[in-house]
Amino acid sequence: MVGDRPNSGAVFSLVVRLIDLLLLRSIHAGSRPQRPDSCSMTSSQSQQPVIPAPQNDPAIAPQPFLSLHTAVVLLIALVVGVSIGGLTVLTGAPVAAAVIAGLTSAGTSVPVLRTLIR
């Protein structure tokens, strides 16, 4: 069954060419990439596209939706709420009461966690 496998050099060459075409299309949006004359990669094809360096302009950079501090506080509040709700269900209380207990504990833990985590 050795003859059934494709030549690994040809597969590698094909993958490299596909990646090269995708990169050229993303760099030159709207313009078609030039097609090389031969299938093999030679030194005459070693021209790399010039990619401009990213600007460190804060107006262009996207801002995160939540800060790290807010994400940590909300995550810990979620864990506290789920824990209290689960423990309330285990005591035999109705599920609605457990949900209310979990939401209340999560809501009251947010201001406390906000001041504790700095």
C-alpha positions as CSV (number, residue, x, y, z in Angstrom):
1,M,0.0,0.0,0.0
2,V,3.0,2.3,-0.3
3,G,2.0,3.3,-3.8
4,D,-1.3,4.6,-2.6
5,R,0.2,7.4,-0.5
6,P,0.8,10.7,-2.3
7,N,4.3,12.1,-2.5
8,S,4.9,14.1,0.7
9,G,7.1,16.6,-1.2
10,A,4.3,17.3,-3.6
11,V,1.7,17.7,-0.8
12,F,4.1,20.0,1.1
13,S,4.7,22.1,-2.0
14,L,0.9,22.4,-2.6
15,V,0.3,23.5,1.0
16,V,3.0,26.1,0.8
17,R,1.6,27.4,-2.5
18,L,-2.0,27.6,-1.0
19,I,-0.7,29.5,2.1
20,D,1.3,31.8,-0.2
21,L,-1.8,32.5,-2.3
22,L,-3.9,33.2,0.8
23,L,-1.4,35.5,2.3
24,L,-1.0,37.4,-1.0
25,R,-4.8,37.8,-1.2
26,S,-5.1,39.1,2.3
27,I,-2.2,41.6,1.7
28,H,-3.4,42.8,-1.7
29,A,-7.1,43.1,-1.1
30,G,-8.8,43.4,-4.5
31,S,-5.8,42.6,-6.6
32,R,-5.1,39.1,-7.8
33,P,-1.8,37.5,-6.8
34,Q,0.7,36.8,-9.5
35,R,0.9,33.2,-10.5
36,P,4.4,31.7,-10.6
37,D,5.6,30.1,-13.9
38,S,6.8,26.8,-12.4
39,C,5.5,24.6,-9.6
40,S,8.7,24.5,-7.7
41,M,9.8,27.2,-5.3
42,T,13.0,28.8,-6.7
43,S,15.2,31.7,-5.6
44,S,13.7,33.9,-8.3
45,Q,10.4,33.7,-6.5
46,S,11.8,34.7,-3.2
47,Q,10.3,38.2,-3.3
48,Q,8.3,38.7,-0.2
49,P,5.5,41.2,0.0
50,V,6.3,44.2,2.1
51,I,4.0,44.4,5.1
52,P,3.8,47.7,6.8
53,A,4.6,47.8,10.5
54,P,1.5,48.1,12.8
55,Q,1.0,51.6,14.2
56,N,0.7,51.9,17.9
57,D,-2.1,54.4,17.7
58,P,-4.6,54.0,20.6
59,A,-7.4,55.4,18.5
60,I,-7.1,52.5,16.0
61,A,-6.5,49.7,18.5
62,P,-9.7,48.0,19.6
63,Q,-10.6,48.4,23.3
64,P,-11.6,45.3,25.2
65,F,-15.2,44.8,26.0
66,L,-14.5,44.2,29.7
67,S,-11.4,45.0,31.6
68,L,-9.5,42.2,33.3
69,H,-10.6,43.4,36.7
70,T,-14.2,43.4,35.8
71,A,-14.0,40.0,34.2
72,V,-12.4,38.5,37.3
73,V,-14.9,40.1,39.6
74,L,-17.9,38.9,37.6
75,L,-16.4,35.4,37.2
76,I,-15.9,35.0,41.0
77,A,-19.4,36.4,41.6
78,L,-20.8,33.8,39.2
79,V,-18.9,31.0,41.1
80,V,-20.2,32.4,44.4
81,G,-23.8,32.6,43.1
82,V,-23.8,29.1,41.6
83,S,-22.2,27.6,44.8
84,I,-24.8,29.2,47.1
85,G,-27.7,28.2,44.7
86,G,-26.4,24.6,44.6
87,L,-26.0,24.4,48.3
88,T,-29.5,25.8,48.7
89,V,-31.0,23.1,46.4
90,L,-29.1,20.5,48.4
91,T,-30.9,21.6,51.6
92,G,-34.2,20.7,50.1
93,A,-35.5,24.2,49.4
94,P,-37.5,24.7,46.2
95,V,-35.5,25.5,43.0
96,A,-37.0,29.0,42.8
97,A,-35.7,29.8,46.2
98,A,-32.3,28.5,45.3
99,V,-32.2,30.7,42.2
100,I,-33.2,33.7,44.2
101,A,-30.5,32.9,46.8
102,G,-27.9,32.4,44.1
103,L,-28.7,35.7,42.3
104,T,-28.8,37.6,45.6
105,S,-25.4,36.2,46.8
106,A,-23.8,36.9,43.4
107,G,-25.2,40.5,43.3
108,T,-24.1,41.3,46.8
109,S,-20.7,39.8,46.3
110,V,-19.9,42.1,43.3
111,P,-19.3,45.3,45.3
112,V,-17.3,43.4,48.0
113,L,-15.1,41.7,45.4
114,R,-14.6,45.0,43.6
115,T,-13.1,46.5,46.7
116,L,-11.1,43.4,47.7
117,I,-9.6,42.7,44.3
118,R,-7.3,45.6,43.2
